[in-house]
């Protein structure tokens, strides 16, 4: 299978929807944690990444013909790499730290959870394909 199928413009557009949603949700949950002092919001912030990757992955895969592990893995890997690049670009202007701070062990473990969420989303989409409702063609 050719790699240009994995790295499609459609996949990039879905990531462009995922990244701002993920970033805004994470920042809002972190600010809420700091403002309230309630650590529950910090736990939710940790779950927001895999949860949003799962949701966007399922929405992306459910209408596709290609339902292979390789396709799901390549899409997940592309989204994780783009997410790391997006965070790296935001580190200096927003947080004032080096872009290399994105590549810590904790961040990479979190991105592994995001990749796993995309693989789970692909599996769910494969097992439960989009079915038309009665009365709809």
Phi and psi in degrees as GROMACS dihedral restraints (atoms count N, CA, C in turn):
[ dihedral_restraints ]
;  ai    aj    ak    al  type     phi  dphi    fc
    3     4     5     6     1   -81.3    20    10
    4     5     6     7     1   145.6    20    10
    6     7     8     9     1   -72.7    20    10
    7     8     9    10     1   -21.9    20    10
    9    10    11    12     1   -66.1    20    10
   10    11    12    13     1   -20.3    20    10
   12    13    14    15     1   -69.5    20    10
   13    14    15    16     1   -37.1    20    10
   15    16    17    18     1   -68.3    20    10
   16    17    18    19     1   -41.7    20    10
   18    19    20    21     1  -100.5    20    10
   19    20    21    22     1    73.5    20    10
   21    22    23    24     1   -96.2    20    10
   22    23    24    25     1   163.3    20    10
   24    25    26    27     1   -65.3    20    10
   25    26    27    28     1   -36.2    20    10
   27    28    29    30     1   -61.9    20    10
   28    29    30    31     1   -42.2    20    10
   30    31    32    33     1   -64.4    20    10
   31    32    33    34     1   -39.3    20    10
   33    34    35    36     1   -63.9    20    10
   34    35    36    37     1   -40.9    20    10
   36    37    38    39     1   -63.7    20    10
   37    38    39    40     1   -40.1    20    10
   39    40    41    42     1   -64.5    20    10
   40    41    42    43     1   -38.6    20    10
   42    43    44    45     1   -66.1    20    10
   43    44    45    46     1   -36.9    20    10
   45    46    47    48     1   -64.9    20    10
   46    47    48    49     1   -22.3    20    10
   48    49    50    51     1   -82.1    20    10
   49    50    51    52     1   -36.0    20    10
   51    52    53    54     1   -69.7    20    10
   52    53    54    55     1   -47.5    20    10
   54    55    56    57     1   -61.7    20    10
   55    56    57    58     1   -50.9    20    10
   57    58    59    60     1   -63.3    20    10
   58    59    60    61     1   -36.3    20    10
   60    61    62    63     1   -62.9    20    10
   61    62    63    64     1   -45.5    20    10
   63    64    65    66     1   -63.7    20    10
   64    65    66    67     1   -45.0    20    10
   66    67    68    69     1   -64.7    20    10
   67    68    69    70     1   -46.4    20    10
   69    70    71    72     1   -65.7    20    10
   70    71    72    73     1   -43.4    20    10
   72    73    74    75     1   -62.2    20    10
   73    74    75    76     1   -42.7    20    10
   75    76    77    78     1   -65.0    20    10
   76    77    78    79     1   -44.5    20    10
   78    79    80    81     1   -64.9    20    10
   79    80    81    82     1   -44.1    20    10
   81    82    83    84     1   -63.6    20    10
   82    83    84    85     1   -40.2    20    10
   84    85    86    87     1   -68.8    20    10
   85    86    87    88     1   -35.7    20    10
   87    88    89    90     1   -67.5    20    10
   88    89    90    91     1   -44.8    20    10
   90    91    92    93     1   -61.9    20    10
   91    92    93    94     1   -39.6    20    10
   93    94    95    96     1   -64.1    20    10
   94    95    96    97     1   -38.0    20    10
   96    97    98    99     1   -62.1    20    10
   97    98    99   100     1   -46.2    20    10
   99   100   101   102     1   -67.2    20    10
  100   101   102   103     1   -41.9    20    10
  102   103   104   105     1   -68.9    20    10
  103   104   105   106     1   -39.0    20    10
  105   106   107   108     1   -95.7    20    10
  106   107   108   109     1   -22.6    20    10
  108   109   110   111     1    75.9    20    10
  109   110   111   112     1     7.8    20    10
  111   112   113   114     1   -90.7    20    10
  112   113   114   115     1   115.0    20    10
  114   115   116   117     1   -70.6    20    10
  115   116   117   118     1   -10.9    20    10
  117   118   119   120     1   -59.9    20    10
  118   119   120   121     1   -34.8    20    10
  120   121   122   123     1   -68.5    20    10
  121   122   123   124     1   -30.7    20    10
  123   124   125   126     1   -67.9    20    10
  124   125   126   127     1   -37.6    20    10
  126   127   128   129     1   -65.4    20    10
  127   128   129   130     1   -40.5    20    10
  129   130   131   132     1   -62.9    20    10
  130   131   132   133     1   -36.7    20    10
  132   133   134   135     1   -63.5    20    10
  133   134   135   136     1   -36.4    20    10
  135   136   137   138     1   -69.2    20    10
  136   137   138   139     1   -30.2    20    10
  138   139   140   141     1   -86.3    20    10
  139   140   141   142     1   -15.5    20    10
  141   142   143   144     1   -62.9    20    10
  142   143   144   145     1   -40.4    20    10
  144   145   146   147     1   -60.0    20    10
  145   146   147   148     1   -61.9    20    10
  147   148   149   150     1   -60.4    20    10
  148   149   150   151     1   -35.5    20    10
  150   151   152   153     1   -63.8    20    10
  151   152   153   154     1   -43.6    20    10
  153   154   155   156     1   -72.2    20    10
  154   155   156   157     1   -36.7    20    10
  156   157   158   159     1   -62.8    20    10
  157   158   159   160     1   -39.3    20    10
  159   160   161   162     1   -63.7    20    10
  160   161   162   163     1   -47.8    20    10
  162   163   164   165     1   -63.1    20    10
  163   164   165   166     1   -51.8    20    10
  165   166   167   168     1   -66.3    20    10
  166   167   168   169     1   -35.6    20    10
  168   169   170   171     1   -62.7    20    10
  169   170   171   172     1   -45.8    20    10
  171   172   173   174     1   -64.0    20    10
  172   173   174   175     1   -43.9    20    10
  174   175   176   177     1   -62.0    20    10
  175   176   177   178     1   -35.6    20    10
  177   178   179   180     1   -72.3    20    10
  178   179   180   181     1   -46.2    20    10
  180   181   182   183     1   -78.2    20    10
  181   182   183   184     1   -24.8    20    10
  183   184   185   186     1   -63.8    20    10
  184   185   186   187     1   -23.5    20    10
  186   187   188   189     1  -107.1    20    10
  187   188   189   190     1    10.2    20    10
  189   190   191   192     1   -95.6    20    10
  190   191   192   193     1   150.2    20    10
  192   193   194   195     1   -77.9    20    10
  193   194   195   196     1   -35.9    20    10
  195   196   197   198     1   -78.9    20    10
  196   197   198   199     1   116.2    20    10
  198   199   200   201     1  -133.1    20    10
  199   200   201   202     1    66.2    20    10
  201   202   203   204     1  -116.8    20    10
  202   203   204   205     1   157.5    20    10
  204   205   206   207     1   -60.3    20    10
  205   206   207   208     1   -40.5    20    10
  207   208   209   210     1   -60.3    20    10
  208   209   210   211     1   -42.1    20    10
  210   211   212   213     1   -65.7    20    10
  211   212   213   214     1   -44.1    20    10
  213   214   215   216     1   -64.2    20    10
  214   215   216   217     1   -42.6    20    10
  216   217   218   219     1   -65.1    20    10
  217   218   219   220     1   -44.3    20    10
  219   220   221   222     1   -64.4    20    10
  220   221   222   223     1   -39.9    20    10
  222   223   224   225     1   -65.5    20    10
  223   224   225   226     1   -45.8    20    10
  225   226   227   228     1   -61.5    20    10
  226   227   228   229     1   -42.9    20    10
  228   229   230   231     1   -63.2    20    10
  229   230   231   232     1   -42.2    20    10
  231   232   233   234     1   -61.7    20    10
  232   233   234   235     1   -44.7    20    10
  234   235   236   237     1   -64.6    20    10
  235   236   237   238     1   -38.2    20    10
  237   238   239   240     1   -67.2    20    10
  238   239   240   241     1   -44.5    20    10
  240   241   242   243     1   -63.4    20    10
  241   242   243   244     1   -43.1    20    10
  243   244   245   246     1   -64.8    20    10
  244   245   246   247     1   -37.0    20    10
  246   247   248   249     1   -65.2    20    10
  247   248   249   250     1   -44.3    20    10
  249   250   251   252     1   -61.2    20    10
  250   251   252   253     1   -42.0    20    10
  252   253   254   255     1   -64.3    20    10
  253   254   255   256     1   -40.6    20    10
  255   256   257   258     1   -63.0    20    10
  256   257   258   259     1   -44.5    20    10
  258   259   260   261     1   -64.2    20    10
  259   260   261   262     1   -39.8    20    10
  261   262   263   264     1   -62.4    20    10
  262   263   264   265     1   -39.5    20    10
  264   265   266   267     1   -66.9    20    10
  265   266   267   268     1   -28.1    20    10
  267   268   269   270     1   -88.5    20    10
  268   269   270   271     1   -12.3    20    10
  270   271   272   273     1   -64.1    20    10
  271   272   273   274     1   -48.5    20    10
  273   274   275   276     1   -69.0    20    10
  274   275   276   277     1   -52.6    20    10
  276   277   278   279     1   -69.6    20    10
  277   278   279   280     1   -31.6    20    10
  279   280   281   282     1   -95.7    20    10
  280   281   282   283     1   -45.1    20    10
  282   283   284   285     1  -102.7    20    10
  283   284   285   286     1   -14.1    20    10
  285   286   287   288     1    72.9    20    10
  286   287   288   289     1    22.7    20    10
  288   289   290   291     1  -120.1    20    10
  289   290   291   292     1   167.4    20    10
  291   292   293   294     1   -65.8    20    10
  292   293   294   295     1   147.1    20    10
  294   295   296   297     1   -64.9    20    10
  295   296   297   298     1   -20.0    20    10
  297   298   299   300     1   -68.7    20    10
  298   299   300   301     1   -18.4    20    10
  300   301   302   303     1   -68.1    20    10
  301   302   303   304     1   -13.4    20    10
  303   304   305   306     1   -67.5    20    10
  304   305   306   307     1   -28.0    20    10
  306   307   308   309     1   -95.6    20    10
  307   308   309   310     1    40.5    20    10
  309   310   311   312     1   -82.3    20    10
  310   311   312   313     1   167.7    20    10
  312   313   314   315     1   -62.7    20    10
  313   314   315   316     1   -42.8    20    10
  315   316   317   318     1   -60.8    20    10
  316   317   318   319     1   -41.2    20    10
  318   319   320   321     1   -66.8    20    10
  319   320   321   322     1   -42.5    20    10
  321   322   323   324     1   -66.8    20    10
  322   323   324   325     1   -34.6    20    10
  324   325   326   327     1   -66.3    20    10
  325   326   327   328     1   -41.3    20    10
  327   328   329   330     1   -62.1    20    10
  328   329   330   331     1   -38.5    20    10
  330   331   332   333     1   -70.8    20    10
  331   332   333   334     1   -29.3    20    10
  333   334   335   336     1   -65.4    20    10
  334   335   336   337     1   -37.7    20    10
  336   337   338   339     1   -65.1    20    10
  337   338   339   340     1   -37.3    20    10
  339   340   341   342     1   -65.5    20    10
  340   341   342   343     1   -41.2    20    10
  342   343   344   345     1   -63.3    20    10
  343   344   345   346     1   -42.0    20    10
  345   346   347   348     1   -62.2    20    10
  346   347   348   349     1   -37.2    20    10
  348   349   350   351     1   -64.9    20    10
  349   350   351   352     1   -38.4    20    10
  351   352   353   354     1   -66.8    20    10
  352   353   354   355     1   -40.4    20    10
  354   355   356   357     1   -64.4    20    10
  355   356   357   358     1   -39.5    20    10
  357   358   359   360     1   -65.4    20    10
  358   359   360   361     1   -41.5    20    10
  360   361   362   363     1   -61.0    20    10
  361   362   363   364     1   -41.2    20    10
  363   364   365   366     1   -63.9    20    10
  364   365   366   367     1   -39.7    20    10
  366   367   368   369     1   -65.0    20    10
  367   368   369   370     1   -43.5    20    10
  369   370   371   372     1   -62.5    20    10
  370   371   372   373     1   -44.1    20    10
  372   373   374   375     1   -64.1    20    10
  373   374   375   376     1   -34.2    20    10
  375   376   377   378     1   -72.2    20    10
  376   377   378   379     1   -41.0    20    10
  378   379   380   381     1   -75.1    20    10
  379   380   381   382     1   -30.5    20    10
  381   382   383   384     1  -127.4    20    10
  382   383   384   385     1    76.2    20    10
  384   385   386   387     1   -65.5    20    10
  385   386   387   388     1   158.3    20    10
  387   388   389   390     1   -63.4    20    10
  388   389   390   391     1   115.3    20    10
  390   391   392   393     1  -104.7    20    10
  391   392   393   394     1   142.9    20    10
  393   394   395   396     1   -76.5    20    10
  394   395   396   397     1   148.5    20    10
  396   397   398   399     1   -76.4    20    10
  397   398   399   400     1   155.2    20    10
  399   400   401   402     1   -58.3    20    10
  400   401   402   403     1   135.0    20    10
  402   403   404   405     1    93.2    20    10
  403   404   405   406     1   -15.0    20    10
  405   406   407   408     1  -102.9    20    10
  406   407   408   409     1   137.1    20    10
